[in-house]
C-alpha cells in the first residue's frame, strides 16, 4: 500500500498543478469567447476551479502532507492548444466551437485524473478524501455536459445561419463541401 500511497500523492501533486494552470487559462478563454453563454460557462468553471484547488489542499492535509504541485505537462500541452485556438480563431465564426473543443479536452483529462484519484483514495481507505475527489469529479462531468450542450447549440445555430441552400442542393453536395462546425469530444453523444 505504501507504493500506492506514493503514487497517489504524486498524481495529486500533478492534478494540483493542472488546476493551478487552469486558473490562469480560463480567464483568457472567457475573454476570447464570443457567446455570452460560453463566456459565463468559463467564468463559472473558474470559480469551481478555485474550489477544486482548495479541495486538493484538503486532501493533501488528510494525507498529512503539505500541498505541493508537480508540473503537469499534460495540462501545459492542453493549455497551449487552447492558446493556439485563441490566436488562430479569435473573432472568427468557428472560435467558440474551437474553444469548446479545447475546453472539453481539458475536462476529459481532469475527469480521468479525478476518477483515478478517487478510486485510489478508497483503496487506501481514505474515505473522506475519496468523497472530496468524487465531488470534484462530478463537477468536472457536469462542466463537460454543459460544454456539449453549448457545442450542440452552436452547431444548430451555424446550421441555421448557413441554411440558405435548399435541402436538395445540400444533399447533392459531397459531405466535405457542406459547411460544418468542428465536432467536439462529447458532441455526438446521445442523451
Residue, then its C-alpha position, 0 to 999 in steps of 0.5 A: x500500500x505504501x507504493x500506492x500511497x506514493x503514487x497517489x500523492x504524486x498524481x495529486x501533486x500533478x492534478x494540483x498543478x493542472x488546476x493551478x494552470x487552469x486558473x490562469x487559462x480560463x480567464x483568457x478563454x472567457x475573454x476570447x469567447x464570443x457567446x455570452x453563454x460560453x463566456x459565463x460557462x468559463x467564468x463559472x468553471x473558474x470559480x469551481x476551479x478555485x474550489x477544486x484547488x482548495x479541495x486538493x489542499x484538503x486532501x493533501x492535509x488528510x494525507x498529512x502532507x503539505x500541498x505541493x504541485x508537480x508540473x503537469x505537462x499534460x495540462x501545459x500541452x492542453x493549455x497551449x492548444x487552447x492558446x493556439x485556438x485563441x490566436x488562430x480563431x479569435x473573432x472568427x465564426x468557428x472560435x467558440x466551437x474551437x474553444x469548446x473543443x479545447x475546453x472539453x479536452x481539458x475536462x476529459x483529462x481532469x475527469x480521468x485524473x479525478x476518477x483515478x484519484x478517487x478510486x485510489x483514495x478508497x483503496x487506501x481507505x481514505x474515505x473522506x478524501x475519496x468523497x472530496x475527489x468524487x465531488x470534484x469529479x462530478x463537477x468536472x462531468x457536469x462542466x463537460x455536459x454543459x460544454x456539449x450542450x453549448x457545442x450542440x447549440x452552436x452547431x444548430x445555430x451555424x446550421x441555421x445561419x448557413x441554411x440558405x441552400x435548399x435541402x436538395x442542393x445540400x444533399x447533392x453536395x459531397x459531405x466535405x463541401x457542406x459547411x460544418x462546425x468542428x465536432x467536439x469530444x462529447x458532441x455526438x453523444x446521445x442523451 
